[in-house]
Amino acid sequence: MEQKSQRCTHGDGVTVMLNGNEVDPCFYEEAEKYENVTVTVLRCKRCGHIEIEWEPQEDTRRLL
């Protein structure tokens, strides 16, 4: 799988919004998939930005 050096854009200076949220211009496909992991969703108290972390457990299995 080839990885680009820059994130996708909608075009120079173009931002697409939906219901007050910026729409990500990337087109995603499954690259890896796991079961039995701990997922933590973090939200910034000031701006609301979301980050997602995951941590393997003893019984974590890679499915893809």
Buried (B, 14 or more C-beta within 10 A) or exposed (E): EEEEEEEEEEEEEEEEEEEEEEEEEEEEEEEEEBEEEEEEEEEEEEEEEEEEEEEEEEEEEEEE
